[in-house]
Amino acid sequence: MPNWIRRYNEASGVANTETTGYHETITRASIRAAHHMLGLHGEAVLLHEVLESLMASELGRSDWLLRYWSQPLLFSAQARKRWIEPDLKGLPYGRNQP
């Protein structure tokens, strides 16, 4: 997934730098959250129904990550480059290690 995102960014004119483009912590947290939502619904549920449920939940809010990470940490160059554990409270979706 990271390489796809980086390549998409480059193809669409977005540079992958310390302040723009690919963000490792946001990507991994989002994948964990999506995996959690898929697990809640099971295999019999259609993907669009799972996505509708995800978007109707807290995970559909653009600021959901700020419940777990402070803004300075989440938007730091370090969090953009590698996984950084949340500093406000533990992420309830998936295991603590990426």
C-alpha distances in whole Angstrom, upper triangle without the diagonal:
4,6,5,6,9,10,11,12,14,15,16,18,17,17,14,17,19,19,17,14,10,11,10,13,12,8,9,13,11,9,13,15,13,14,17,18,17,19,22,23,22,22,25,24,22,19,20,23,20,18,22,22,19,21,24,23,23,19,20,22,20,22,21,19,22,24,22,22,25,24,25,22,19,20,21,19,19,17,15,14,14,14,18,19,21,25,26,26,23,20,22,18,17,18,19,17,14
4,5,5,6,9,10,11,12,14,15,17,14,14,11,14,15,16,14,11,7,9,7,11,11,8,9,13,12,11,14,16,15,16,19,20,20,22,25,26,26,25,28,27,26,22,23,25,23,21,24,25,21,22,26,25,24,20,21,22,20,21,21,18,21,23,22,21,23,22,22,20,17,17,18,16,16,14,11,11,11,12,15,18,20,23,25,25,23,20,22,19,18,19,19,17,13
4,5,5,6,8,10,11,12,14,15,14,13,11,14,16,17,15,12,9,11,11,14,14,11,13,16,16,14,17,20,19,19,22,24,23,25,28,28,28,27,30,29,27,24,25,28,25,23,26,27,24,25,29,28,27,23,24,25,23,24,24,22,25,27,25,24,26,25,25,23,20,20,20,18,18,17,14,13,14,15,19,21,23,26,29,29,27,24,26,23,22,23,23,20,17
4,5,5,6,9,10,10,12,14,13,14,12,16,18,18,16,12,10,12,12,16,15,11,14,17,15,14,17,19,17,18,22,22,21,24,26,26,26,25,28,27,25,21,22,25,23,21,24,25,22,23,26,26,26,22,22,23,21,24,23,22,25,27,26,25,27,26,26,24,21,21,22,20,20,19,16,15,16,17,21,23,25,28,30,29,28,25,26,23,22,23,24,22,18
4,5,5,6,9,10,10,12,10,11,10,13,15,15,12,8,6,9,10,13,12,9,12,15,13,13,16,18,16,18,21,21,21,24,26,26,27,26,29,27,25,21,22,24,22,20,23,24,21,21,24,24,23,20,20,21,18,20,21,19,22,24,23,22,24,22,23,21,18,17,19,17,18,16,13,13,15,16,19,21,22,25,27,27,26,23,24,22,21,23,23,21,18
4,5,5,6,9,10,11,9,8,7,10,13,13,11,7,6,9,10,14,13,11,14,17,16,16,19,21,20,21,24,25,25,27,29,30,30,30,32,31,29,25,25,28,26,23,26,27,24,24,28,27,26,23,23,23,21,22,23,21,23,26,25,23,24,23,23,21,19,17,18,16,17,15,12,12,14,16,19,22,23,26,28,29,27,25,27,24,24,25,24,22,19
4,5,5,6,9,10,9,10,9,13,16,17,13,10,9,13,14,18,17,14,17,20,18,18,21,23,22,23,26,27,26,29,31,31,31,30,33,31,29,25,26,29,27,24,27,29,26,26,29,29,29,25,25,26,23,25,26,24,27,29,28,27,28,26,26,25,22,21,22,19,20,19,16,16,17,19,23,25,27,30,32,32,31,28,30,27,26,28,28,26,22
4,5,5,6,9,8,10,10,14,17,17,13,10,10,13,15,18,16,14,17,19,17,17,21,22,20,22,25,25,25,28,30,29,30,29,31,29,27,23,23,26,25,22,24,26,23,23,27,27,27,23,22,23,21,23,24,23,25,28,27,26,27,25,26,25,22,20,22,20,21,20,16,17,19,20,23,26,27,30,31,32,30,27,29,26,26,28,28,26,23
4,5,5,6,5,7,7,11,14,13,9,6,7,11,14,17,15,14,17,19,17,18,21,22,21,23,26,26,26,29,31,31,32,31,33,31,29,25,25,28,26,23,26,27,24,23,27,27,26,23,22,22,19,22,23,21,23,27,26,24,25,23,23,23,20,18,19,17,19,18,14,15,18,19,22,25,25,28,29,30,29,27,29,26,27,28,28,26,23
4,5,5,5,6,7,11,14,14,11,8,10,14,16,19,18,17,20,22,21,21,25,26,25,26,29,29,29,32,34,34,35,34,36,34,32,28,28,31,30,27,29,31,28,27,31,31,30,27,26,26,23,25,26,25,27,30,29,27,28,25,25,25,22,20,21,19,20,20,16,16,19,21,24,27,28,31,32,33,32,30,32,30,30,31,30,29,25
4,6,7,9,11,15,18,18,14,11,13,16,19,22,20,18,22,24,22,22,26,27,25,27,30,30,29,33,35,34,35,34,36,34,31,27,27,30,29,26,28,31,28,27,31,31,31,27,26,27,24,27,28,27,29,32,31,30,31,28,28,28,25,23,24,22,24,23,19,20,22,24,27,30,31,33,35,36,35,32,34,31,31,33,33,31,27
4,6,9,11,14,18,16,13,10,12,16,19,21,19,18,22,23,21,22,26,26,24,27,30,29,29,32,34,34,34,34,35,33,30,27,26,29,28,25,27,29,26,25,29,29,29,26,24,24,22,24,26,25,27,30,30,28,29,26,27,27,24,22,23,22,24,23,19,20,23,24,27,29,30,32,34,35,34,31,33,30,31,33,33,31,28
4,6,10,12,16,14,11,10,12,16,19,22,20,19,23,24,23,24,27,28,27,29,32,31,32,35,36,36,37,37,39,36,34,30,29,32,31,28,30,32,29,27,31,31,30,27,26,26,23,25,27,26,27,31,30,28,29,26,26,26,23,21,22,20,23,22,18,19,22,24,27,30,30,32,34,35,34,32,34,32,33,34,33,32,29
4,7,9,12,11,7,6,9,12,16,18,17,16,20,21,20,21,25,25,24,27,29,29,30,33,34,34,36,35,37,35,33,29,28,31,29,26,28,30,27,25,29,29,28,25,24,23,20,22,24,22,24,27,27,24,25,22,22,22,19,17,18,16,19,18,14,16,19,21,23,26,26,28,30,31,31,29,31,29,30,31,30,29,26
4,6,9,9,6,6,8,12,15,17,17,16,20,21,21,22,25,26,26,28,30,31,31,34,36,36,37,37,39,37,35,31,31,33,32,28,31,32,29,28,31,31,29,26,26,25,22,23,25,23,24,28,27,24,24,22,21,21,19,16,16,14,17,17,13,14,17,20,21,25,26,27,29,31,31,29,31,29,30,31,29,28,25
4,7,8,6,4,6,9,11,14,14,14,16,19,18,19,22,23,23,25,28,28,29,31,33,34,35,35,38,36,34,30,30,32,30,27,30,31,27,27,30,29,28,25,24,24,21,22,23,21,22,25,24,22,22,20,19,18,16,14,14,11,13,13,10,10,13,16,18,21,23,25,27,28,28,26,28,27,27,27,26,24,21
4,5,5,6,8,9,12,14,15,15,18,19,20,21,24,25,25,27,29,30,31,33,35,36,37,38,40,38,37,33,33,35,33,30,32,33,29,28,32,31,29,26,26,25,21,22,23,21,22,25,24,21,21,18,17,16,15,12,12,9,11,12,9,9,13,16,17,21,22,23,26,27,27,26,29,27,28,28,26,24,22
4,6,8,9,9,11,13,14,15,17,18,19,21,23,24,25,27,29,30,31,33,35,36,37,38,41,39,37,34,34,35,33,30,32,33,29,28,31,30,27,25,25,24,21,20,22,19,19,23,21,18,18,15,14,13,12,9,8,5,8,9,7,7,11,14,15,18,19,20,23,25,25,24,27,26,26,26,24,23,21
4,7,9,9,12,13,13,15,17,18,19,21,23,24,25,27,28,29,31,33,34,35,37,38,40,38,36,33,32,34,32,29,30,31,27,26,29,28,26,23,23,22,18,18,20,17,18,21,20,17,16,14,12,13,11,8,8,7,10,10,8,10,13,15,16,19,19,20,22,24,25,24,27,26,27,27,25,24,22
4,7,8,12,13,12,13,17,18,17,19,22,22,23,25,27,28,29,31,33,34,35,36,38,35,34,30,30,32,29,26,28,29,26,24,27,27,25,22,22,20,17,18,20,17,18,22,21,18,18,15,15,15,13,10,11,9,13,12,9,11,14,16,17,20,20,22,24,25,26,24,27,25,26,27,26,25,22
4,6,10,12,11,11,14,16,15,17,20,20,20,23,25,25,26,29,30,31,32,33,35,33,31,27,27,29,27,24,26,27,24,23,26,26,24,21,20,20,17,18,19,17,19,22,21,19,20,17,17,17,14,12,13,11,13,12,9,10,13,15,17,20,20,23,24,26,25,23,26,24,24,25,24,23,20
4,6,9,9,8,11,13,13,14,17,18,18,20,22,23,24,26,28,29,30,30,33,30,29,25,25,28,25,22,25,26,22,22,25,24,23,19,20,19,16,17,18,16,18,21,20,18,19,17,17,16,13,12,12,11,12,10,7,8,10,12,14,17,18,21,23,24,23,20,23,21,21,22,21,20,17
4,6,6,6,9,10,11,12,14,16,16,18,20,21,22,24,26,27,29,29,32,30,29,25,25,27,24,22,24,24,21,21,24,22,20,17,18,18,15,15,15,13,15,18,16,14,15,14,14,12,9,9,10,9,9,7,4,6,8,9,11,14,14,17,19,20,19,17,20,18,19,19,18,17,14
4,6,5,6,9,10,11,12,14,15,16,18,20,21,22,24,26,27,28,31,29,28,25,26,27,24,22,25,24,21,21,24,23,21,17,19,19,17,17,16,13,15,18,15,14,16,15,15,13,10,11,11,10,9,7,5,6,5,6,9,11,13,16,18,19,17,15,18,16,16,16,15,13,10
4,5,5,6,8,10,11,12,14,15,16,18,20,21,23,25,26,27,30,28,28,24,25,26,23,21,24,23,19,20,22,20,18,15,17,17,15,14,13,10,12,14,12,10,13,12,13,10,7,9,10,10,9,5,6,8,6,5,6,8,9,12,14,15,14,12,15,13,14,14,12,12,9
4,6,5,6,9,10,10,12,14,15,16,18,20,21,23,24,26,28,26,25,22,22,23,20,18,20,20,16,16,19,17,15,12,14,13,11,11,11,8,11,13,11,10,13,12,13,11,8,9,11,12,12,8,8,10,10,8,9,11,11,14,15,15,14,12,15,13,14,15,14,14,12
4,6,5,6,9,10,11,12,14,15,16,18,20,21,23,23,26,24,23,20,20,22,19,17,20,19,16,16,20,18,17,13,14,15,13,14,13,11,14,16,14,14,16,16,17,15,11,13,14,14,14,10,9,11,10,9,11,13,13,17,18,18,16,14,16,13,13,15,15,14,11
4,5,5,6,9,10,10,12,14,15,16,19,20,21,22,25,24,23,20,21,22,19,17,20,20,16,18,20,18,17,14,16,17,15,16,14,11,15,16,13,13,16,17,18,15,12,14,15,15,14,11,11,11,9,7,10,11,12,16,17,16,14,11,13,11,10,11,11,10,7
4,5,5,6,9,10,11,12,14,15,17,19,20,22,25,23,23,20,21,21,17,16,19,17,14,15,18,15,13,10,13,14,13,13,10,8,11,12,10,11,14,15,16,14,11,13,15,16,15,11,12,14,12,9,10,10,10,13,14,13,11,8,10,8,9,10,10,11,9
4,5,5,6,8,10,11,12,14,15,17,18,20,22,20,20,16,17,18,14,13,15,15,11,12,15,13,12,8,10,12,11,12,10,9,12,13,12,13,16,16,18,16,13,15,17,18,17,14,13,15,14,12,13,13,13,17,17,16,14,11,12,9,11,13,13,14,11
4,5,5,6,8,10,10,12,14,16,16,17,20,19,18,15,16,17,14,13,16,15,12,14,17,15,15,11,13,15,15,16,13,12,16,17,15,16,19,20,21,19,16,18,20,20,19,15,15,16,14,12,14,15,15,19,19,18,16,12,13,9,9,12,13,13,10
4,5,5,6,9,10,11,12,15,16,17,20,19,19,16,18,18,14,14,17,15,12,15,17,15,14,11,14,15,16,16,13,12,15,15,13,15,19,19,21,19,16,19,20,21,19,16,16,18,15,12,14,13,13,17,17,15,13,9,9,6,6,8,10,11,9
4,5,5,6,9,10,11,13,15,17,19,17,17,15,16,16,12,11,14,12,9,11,13,11,10,7,10,12,13,14,10,10,14,13,12,15,18,19,21,19,16,19,21,22,21,17,18,20,18,15,16,14,14,17,17,15,13,9,9,5,7,11,12,14,12
4,5,5,6,9,10,11,12,14,16,14,14,11,13,13,9,9,12,10,7,10,13,11,12,9,10,13,14,16,13,13,17,17,16,18,21,22,24,22,19,21,23,24,23,20,19,21,19,17,18,18,17,21,21,19,17,13,12,9,10,13,15,16,14
4,5,5,6,9,10,11,12,15,14,14,12,14,14,10,11,14,13,10,14,16,14,15,12,14,17,18,19,16,16,19,19,18,20,23,24,26,24,21,23,25,26,24,21,21,22,20,17,19,18,18,22,22,19,17,13,12,8,8,11,14,15,13
4,5,5,6,9,10,13,15,14,15,13,15,14,11,12,14,12,10,13,15,12,13,11,13,16,18,18,15,15,18,17,16,19,22,23,26,24,21,24,26,27,25,22,22,24,21,18,19,18,17,21,20,17,15,11,9,6,7,10,13,15,14
4,5,5,7,9,11,13,11,12,11,12,11,7,8,10,8,7,10,11,10,11,9,11,14,17,18,14,15,19,18,18,20,24,24,27,25,22,25,27,28,27,24,24,26,24,21,22,20,20,23,22,19,17,14,12,9,10,14,17,18,17
4,5,5,6,8,10,9,10,8,11,10,7,9,11,10,9,13,14,13,15,13,14,17,19,21,18,19,22,21,21,23,27,27,30,28,25,27,29,30,29,25,25,27,25,22,24,22,22,26,25,23,20,17,14,11,12,15,18,19,18
4,5,5,8,11,10,13,12,14,13,10,12,15,12,12,15,16,15,16,14,17,20,22,23,19,20,23,22,21,24,27,28,31,29,26,29,31,31,30,26,27,28,25,23,24,22,22,26,25,22,19,16,13,10,10,14,17,18,17
4,6,9,11,10,12,12,14,12,9,12,13,10,10,14,14,12,15,14,16,19,21,22,19,20,23,21,21,24,27,29,31,29,27,29,32,33,32,28,29,30,28,25,25,23,23,26,25,22,19,16,13,11,12,15,19,20,20
4,7,8,6,9,9,11,9,7,10,12,9,10,14,14,13,16,15,16,20,22,23,20,22,25,24,24,27,30,31,34,32,29,31,34,35,34,30,30,32,30,27,28,26,26,29,28,25,23,20,17,14,15,19,22,23,22
4,6,6,9,10,13,11,9,13,14,13,14,17,18,17,19,18,19,23,25,26,23,24,28,26,26,29,32,33,36,34,31,33,35,36,35,31,31,32,30,28,29,28,27,31,30,27,24,21,18,16,16,19,22,24,22
4,6,8,9,12,11,10,13,15,14,15,19,20,19,22,20,21,25,27,28,26,26,30,29,29,31,35,35,38,36,32,35,37,37,36,33,32,33,31,29,31,30,30,33,33,30,27,24,21,18,18,21,25,25,24
4,6,9,12,10,10,14,15,14,16,19,19,20,23,21,22,26,28,30,27,29,32,31,31,33,37,37,40,38,35,37,39,40,39,36,35,36,34,32,34,33,33,36,35,32,30,27,24,21,21,24,28,29,27
4,6,8,7,7,10,11,11,13,15,16,17,20,18,19,22,25,27,24,26,29,28,29,31,34,35,38,36,33,35,37,38,37,34,33,35,33,31,32,31,31,34,33,31,28,25,22,20,20,24,27,28,26
4,6,5,7,9,10,11,13,15,16,17,20,18,18,22,24,26,24,26,29,29,29,31,34,34,37,36,32,34,37,37,37,33,32,34,33,31,32,32,31,35,34,32,30,26,24,21,22,25,28,29,27
4,5,5,6,9,10,10,12,14,15,18,16,15,19,21,23,21,23,26,26,27,28,31,31,34,32,29,30,33,34,33,30,29,30,29,27,29,29,28,32,31,29,27,24,22,19,20,23,26,26,24
4,5,5,6,9,10,10,12,14,17,15,14,17,19,22,21,23,26,26,27,29,31,31,34,33,29,30,33,34,34,30,29,31,30,29,30,30,29,32,32,30,28,25,23,20,22,25,28,28,26
4,5,5,6,9,10,11,12,16,15,14,17,20,22,20,22,26,25,26,28,31,31,34,33,29,31,34,35,35,31,31,33,31,29,31,30,29,32,31,29,27,24,22,19,21,25,27,28,26
4,5,5,6,9,10,11,14,12,12,15,18,20,18,20,23,22,23,25,28,28,31,30,26,28,31,32,32,28,28,29,28,26,27,26,25,29,28,26,24,20,18,16,17,21,23,25,23
4,5,5,6,9,10,12,10,9,13,15,17,16,18,21,21,22,24,26,26,29,28,24,26,29,30,30,26,25,27,27,25,26,25,24,28,27,25,24,20,19,16,18,21,24,25,22
4,5,5,6,9,12,11,9,13,15,18,16,19,22,21,23,25,27,27,30,29,26,27,31,32,32,28,28,30,29,27,28,28,26,29,28,26,25,22,20,18,20,24,26,27,25
4,5,5,6,10,9,9,12,15,17,15,18,20,19,21,23,26,26,29,28,25,27,30,32,31,28,28,30,29,26,27,26,24,27,25,24,22,19,17,15,18,22,24,26,24
4,5,5,8,6,6,10,12,14,12,14,17,17,18,20,23,23,26,25,21,23,26,28,28,24,24,26,25,23,23,22,21,24,22,21,20,16,15,13,15,19,21,22,21
4,5,8,6,4,7,10,12,11,14,17,17,18,20,22,22,25,25,21,23,26,28,28,24,24,26,26,24,24,24,22,24,23,22,21,18,17,16,18,22,23,25,23
4,7,8,6,8,12,14,12,15,17,17,19,21,23,23,27,26,23,25,28,30,30,27,27,29,29,26,26,25,23,25,23,22,22,19,18,17,20,23,25,27,25
4,5,6,8,11,12,10,13,15,14,16,18,21,21,25,24,21,23,26,28,28,24,25,28,26,24,24,22,20,22,20,19,18,15,14,13,17,20,21,24,23
4,5,6,9,9,6,10,11,10,12,15,17,17,21,20,18,20,23,25,25,22,22,25,24,21,21,19,17,19,17,15,16,13,12,12,16,19,19,22,21
4,5,8,9,6,8,11,11,12,14,17,17,20,19,16,18,21,23,23,19,20,22,21,19,19,18,16,18,17,16,15,12,12,11,14,17,18,20,18
4,6,9,8,10,13,13,15,17,19,18,22,21,18,19,22,24,25,21,21,24,23,21,21,21,19,21,20,19,19,16,16,14,17,21,21,23,21
4,5,5,9,10,11,13,15,16,15,19,19,16,17,21,23,23,20,20,23,23,21,21,20,18,19,18,18,18,16,16,16,19,22,22,24,22
4,6,8,9,11,13,13,14,13,16,17,13,14,17,20,21,17,17,20,21,19,19,19,17,18,17,18,18,16,17,17,20,22,22,23,21
4,6,6,8,10,10,11,10,14,14,11,12,16,19,19,16,16,20,20,18,17,17,14,15,14,15,16,14,16,16,19,21,20,22,21
4,5,6,8,9,11,11,15,14,12,14,17,20,20,16,17,20,19,17,16,15,12,14,12,12,13,11,12,12,16,18,17,19,18
4,5,6,6,9,9,12,11,8,11,14,16,16,12,14,17,16,13,12,12,9,11,10,11,11,9,11,11,14,16,15,17,16
4,5,5,6,6,10,10,8,10,13,16,16,13,15,18,17,15,13,12,9,10,8,10,12,11,13,14,17,18,17,19,18
4,6,8,9,13,12,11,14,16,19,19,16,18,21,19,17,14,13,9,10,7,7,9,9,11,13,16,17,16,18,18
4,7,9,12,10,9,13,14,17,16,13,16,18,16,13,11,9,5,6,5,5,6,6,9,11,14,14,12,15,15
4,6,8,6,6,9,11,14,13,10,13,15,14,12,9,8,5,5,5,7,9,9,13,14,16,16,14,15,16
4,6,5,6,9,10,14,13,11,14,17,16,14,11,11,8,7,6,10,12,13,16,18,20,20,17,19,19
4,5,5,6,8,12,13,11,12,16,16,15,13,13,11,10,10,13,15,15,18,19,21,22,20,21,20
4,6,5,6,10,11,10,12,14,15,15,12,13,11,10,12,15,17,17,21,22,23,23,20,21,21
4,6,5,9,8,7,10,12,12,11,8,10,8,8,10,13,14,15,18,19,20,20,17,17,17
4,6,9,9,6,8,11,11,10,8,9,8,9,11,13,14,13,17,17,18,19,16,17,16
4,7,8,7,7,10,12,12,11,13,12,13,14,17,17,17,20,20,22,22,19,20,18
4,5,5,6,9,10,11,10,12,12,13,15,18,18,18,22,22,23,22,20,19,18
4,6,5,6,9,11,11,14,15,15,18,20,21,20,24,23,24,23,21,20,18
4,5,5,6,8,8,11,13,13,17,19,18,18,22,21,21,21,18,16,15
4,5,5,6,5,9,10,12,14,16,16,15,18,18,18,18,15,14,13
4,6,8,9,12,13,15,18,19,19,17,21,20,20,20,18,17,14
4,7,9,13,15,17,20,21,20,19,22,21,20,20,18,16,14
4,6,10,12,15,18,19,17,16,19,18,17,16,14,12,10
4,7,9,12,15,15,14,12,16,15,14,13,11,9,7
4,6,9,12,12,11,11,15,15,15,13,10,10,9
4,6,9,9,8,8,12,12,12,11,8,8,9
4,6,6,6,7,11,12,13,12,9,11,12
4,6,8,10,13,15,16,15,12,14,15
4,7,9,12,15,17,16,14,16,17
4,6,9,12,14,14,11,14,16
4,6,9,10,10,8,11,13
4,6,8,8,7,10,11
4,6,8,8,12,13
4,7,8,11,11
4,7,8,8
4,6,7
4,6
4
